[in-house]
Amino acid sequence: MAETAREAWITGIGIVSCLGEGPDAHWQALNAGAPSPIAPAFDPYIVHPIAPLDLDKQIPKKGDQRQMEAWQRIGTYAAGLALDSAGVKGNADLLTRMDMIVAAGGGERDIAVDAAILNGLPKAPKPAAFLNERLMSDLRPTLFLAQLSNLLAGNISIVHGVTGSSRTFMGEESAGVDAVRIALSRVAAGQSEIGLVGGAFNAERKDMLLLMDAGGFLLRGGHAPVWQRAAKGGGMALGSLGAFLVVESKDHAQKRGATPLARLTAVLSDRSRRPAGAISASLARMWQRIAPNLRPGSHAVISGTTGAEPAIAEERAFLESVGVPVRATGTHIGHGFEPQFVMNIALATLALKHQMLFPPADTSGIEQPMQGTPAQVIVTSVGHWRGEGIALVEAVR
C-alpha cells in the first residue's frame, strides 16, 4: 500500500479516448449519456476508437510521428496534454528532474507480414527455410524496435523533454495500478517531487482482438453497459485510451504556484484469482485499509470493471455490499488494460472538481444517483484475468 506521508497532489491531467480529447470533452460526454462511438470495421466485436487527434499539437515533428506506432502516438499525445494541464510544458529546468512511470503493453504486430507468412508457409517446399527468410527480410529492425514497451517513455522524453528517472511496467491492468502506486510511494517517501505517470492502448488491432477472443474475453452481440452484459455471457469491449497524470508533492506544487486538481491519498494493489470469492475478498481487504479515511455519505466509486466474467460478478457483489454510488466507465470508453486505472483516476478527479458524479448509464440497479457532493472517490480495478487495485482520490478545498 502507498499512503501519503507527504501529501501528493494531482496537478495535471491528459486524457484521450473515443469521447474526445481533454477533461472538458470527457466530462461533457459522460454527462450527456450519448452512445459511445464504435468502430464498425471490427464487427462482431465492439471496439471504441480513439477520437480524431491533431497530432501536430503535441508531436510537432512529422518524423517523430512516423516512427511511432499508434499506441505510442496516443500516449505521447496524452502525456503532452498532462504537462500542459500542469503548467510545466516547456519548462526545461523542471522537466529534467521530472520522474516518469509508464504502464505499457508489448507493442503491435505487423498484420500484413503475419498474413503473408501464414499464407506462404503451408505452400513452401522448405517451411523452416521459408520462415527464416521471411523473418530476416520482412521484419525490419526499425519495426522490431518500435515494438519495445519502453519506447513510449523514450518518445515522451524525446518529444516533451521529460528526462528524470524512468520506469516502465508491463502486466495489463496491474501495470497501471502499480505505476500509480509507485509514483505515489516515491512522493510520499520524499524520493520524488514531481512525476508523470500513465499509459496508452490502441484497441483498433485485429491481433489484439484475436488474442482476447481466444481467451473468451470479448463481448459479442452488440454493445451493452458493462453491468448488463451477463445476459450476453459477459465480455470486454476494447477501447483506445491515453491517460497521464502529473503527481507532485504539496510543497513542490505550492512553491511553483500550481493549483491542485485533487489529492491522491492511497493506492493499493493485489493479485488474486481462484478460488471463487477471491476477488471479493481482495477488494474487501483493500477497502478495510482505506476505510478509516472515508467520510460517510461523501464518497463514491468509479469502477474499471472489464465486463468479463467471472470477475465482474464478484466485483459487483462486493460493491453492492458496501452500499455507495457506483459508476463503471467501461460502458462509455471501453476497456484499455494498462491505462484504464489512470484514466479512471483522472475521471474521479473531474467528478471532485465539478462536485458531482456523472449520471448512471445502465438499468441494472447498481448505478444509483448520488445525493450530495462527493468529497472522495474510490477507484477500483479488477483485471480481466489477474490483479486488483484501489485508489482513494480526495477533493482539495
ZIJO-V624732 format. One record per backbone hydrogen bond with DSSP energy under -1.0 kcal/mol. CO is the residue of the C=O (numbers start at 1). NH is the residue of the N-H. E is the energy in kcal/mol with one decimal. If there is no record, write none. Layout:
CO:NH:E / CO:NH:E
This chain:
2:267:-1.7 / 7:250:-2.4 / 8:264:-2.0 / 9:248:-2.6 / 10:261:-3.0 / 10:262:-1.0 / 12:246:-2.1 / 14:244:-2.4 / 15:22:-3.2 / 16:242:-2.2 / 17:20:-1.2 / 17:51:-1.9 / 20:17:-2.1 / 22:26:-1.6 / 23:27:-2.7 / 24:28:-2.5 / 25:29:-1.9 / 26:30:-2.6 / 27:31:-1.8 / 28:32:-1.8 / 29:33:-1.6 / 39:42:-1.3 / 40:43:-1.6 / 42:45:-2.3 / 47:39:-3.2 / 48:240:-2.5 / 53:55:-1.4 / 54:57:-2.1 / 55:58:-1.2 / 55:59:-3.3 / 61:65:-1.8 / 62:66:-2.5 / 63:67:-1.6 / 69:73:-2.1 / 70:74:-2.5 / 71:75:-2.2 / 72:76:-2.9 / 73:77:-2.2 / 74:78:-2.3 / 75:79:-2.5 / 76:80:-1.8 / 77:81:-1.9 / 78:82:-2.1 / 79:83:-2.2 / 80:84:-2.4 / 81:85:-2.7 / 82:86:-2.0 / 83:88:-2.3 / 83:89:-1.0 / 84:87:-1.1 / 88:91:-2.2 / 90:92:-1.5 / 91:95:-2.9 / 92:96:-1.9 / 94:97:-1.3 / 95:98:-1.0 / 95:163:-1.7 / 98:164:-1.4 / 99:196:-2.9 / 100:167:-2.1 / 101:198:-1.8 / 102:169:-3.2 / 110:114:-2.4 / 111:115:-2.7 / 112:116:-2.2 / 113:117:-2.3 / 114:118:-2.5 / 115:119:-2.4 / 116:120:-1.9 / 117:121:-2.3 / 126:130:-2.6 / 127:131:-2.7 / 128:132:-2.3 / 129:133:-2.4 / 130:134:-2.6 / 131:135:-2.5 / 132:136:-2.1 / 133:137:-2.1 / 134:138:-3.2 / 138:140:-1.3 / 140:144:-2.3 / 141:145:-2.6 / 142:146:-1.5 / 144:147:-1.6 / 145:148:-1.6 / 148:151:-1.5 / 149:152:-1.1 / 150:154:-1.6 / 151:155:-2.7 / 152:156:-2.2 / 153:157:-2.2 / 154:158:-2.3 / 155:159:-3.0 / 156:160:-2.4 / 157:161:-1.5 / 165:100:-2.4 / 167:102:-2.9 / 169:104:-2.7 / 171:174:-1.1 / 172:176:-1.1 / 173:177:-1.7 / 174:178:-2.7 / 175:179:-2.0 / 176:180:-1.7 / 177:181:-2.3 / 178:182:-2.7 / 179:183:-2.0 / 180:184:-2.5 / 181:185:-2.5 / 182:186:-2.4 / 183:187:-1.6 / 184:188:-2.9 / 185:189:-2.1 / 186:191:-2.2 / 186:192:-1.5 / 187:190:-1.2 / 193:249:-2.3 / 194:99:-2.2 / 195:247:-2.4 / 196:101:-2.7 / 197:245:-2.9 / 198:103:-2.5 / 199:243:-2.4 / 201:241:-1.9 / 203:205:-2.1 / 205:209:-1.9 / 206:210:-2.4 / 207:211:-2.1 / 208:212:-2.6 / 209:213:-2.5 / 210:214:-2.0 / 212:217:-2.3 / 213:216:-1.4 / 217:236:-3.1 / 225:228:-1.7 / 226:229:-1.3 / 229:232:-1.3 / 229:234:-3.2 / 230:233:-1.6 / 236:219:-2.7 / 237:335:-2.1 / 238:48:-2.9 / 241:201:-2.8 / 242:16:-2.5 / 243:199:-2.2 / 244:14:-2.5 / 245:197:-2.5 / 246:11:-2.5 / 246:12:-1.0 / 247:195:-2.5 / 248:9:-3.3 / 249:253:-2.5 / 250:254:-2.6 / 251:255:-2.2 / 252:256:-1.4 / 253:258:-3.0 / 254:257:-1.0 / 262:10:-2.9 / 263:394:-2.8 / 265:4:-1.4 / 266:392:-2.7 / 267:2:-2.6 / 268:390:-2.0 / 270:388:-2.7 / 275:278:-1.8 / 277:281:-2.1 / 278:282:-2.3 / 279:283:-2.7 / 280:284:-2.2 / 281:285:-2.2 / 282:286:-2.2 / 283:287:-2.6 / 284:288:-2.2 / 285:289:-1.1 / 286:290:-1.2 / 287:291:-1.7 / 290:293:-2.1 / 291:294:-1.7 / 295:298:-2.0 / 298:375:-3.1 / 298:376:-1.9 / 300:378:-3.1 / 301:327:-1.9 / 302:380:-2.1 / 303:329:-1.6 / 307:235:-2.8 / 308:312:-2.2 / 310:314:-1.7 / 311:315:-2.4 / 312:316:-2.7 / 313:317:-2.0 / 314:318:-2.0 / 315:319:-2.8 / 316:320:-2.6 / 317:321:-1.2 / 318:322:-1.2 / 319:323:-1.1 / 325:301:-2.8 / 327:303:-3.4 / 329:332:-1.3 / 329:333:-2.4 / 330:334:-1.5 / 335:239:-2.3 / 336:339:-1.1 / 337:340:-1.3 / 339:343:-2.7 / 340:344:-2.3 / 341:345:-2.0 / 342:346:-2.1 / 343:347:-2.3 / 344:348:-2.2 / 345:349:-2.1 / 346:350:-1.7 / 347:351:-2.0 / 348:352:-2.0 / 349:353:-2.3 / 350:354:-2.6 / 351:356:-1.9 / 375:395:-2.5 / 376:300:-1.5 / 377:393:-2.7 / 378:302:-2.4 / 379:391:-2.1 / 380:304:-1.4 / 381:389:-2.2 / 387:383:-3.9 / 388:270:-2.6 / 389:381:-2.3 / 390:268:-3.0 / 391:379:-2.7 / 392:265:-2.2 / 392:266:-1.2 / 393:377:-3.0 / 394:263:-3.4
